[in-house]
Amino acid sequence: MITFSWVYVVTWLHILCGITWFGGYIFLSFAVWPPLLKRPAAQAKAFFAAIGEPVGRLMMISGTFVLILGLIRGIVFGPVKSLEFIFTTSYGLTFLTALALAIVMWAYGAIVSSKTVEKVWDGDQFRPGAAQYIRRSNAFNLICF
């Protein structure tokens, strides 16, 4: 007989949101940006304008849920019950490292996405260094993952 447990729901949703967040960066880094940067700048800007907001929203929502569900998984349903546990056990140190990386990636993603248009385009032209900016910002998040 299968018994219902909230820990399984939280864990499953945490993993699903993590896959969505990470998969979004993989998709953008390797399937969207390379061909987009080879298109005429005006076409690339129009395409980005069409997908930027919904993709950005999905990434922000999935990243936020990764953070919230990770905290719930570790604190409410997991063994993290004190600061001493966090700093004196392998699980606690791993939990703290994952939390710090997730917060950095979440904040960095929010900052970069809000500046993408101004960093990549100058009117209907690509800015000098646009491709390097995109590669650098995507590489940062992929390395953090």
Salt bridges, closest charged atoms under 4 A:
GLU53 OE2 - ARG57 NH2 2.97
